């Protein structure tokens, strides 16, 4: 990037160097080249930092393969849980049938009218 000193600064240098144009030009070119060198080093550093940051972020971001693997793992876990829930629901349904059967048997057996019917039938 080309850099030149502002005119006001050039005039200030010229007055400081006792109106000697040659010395002023040499000092101005030295300052300009120093600024260019600093700017170039800053650009180089900027590129290095940018590359390091890019690499760090790339390592931290989730890749498509990682996300797909996680999704597949979750799908298998969900299917396992579904089969477990289905088995548990079947077990609960069976237990409910047994409970209802026991309740009907108990209510029927201990019903006074049913007991009289049994007594009459077995006399």
Secondary structure as UniProt FT lines:
FT   HELIX           7..16
FT   TURN            17..19
FT   HELIX           21..60
FT   HELIX           64..109
FT   HELIX           112..122
//
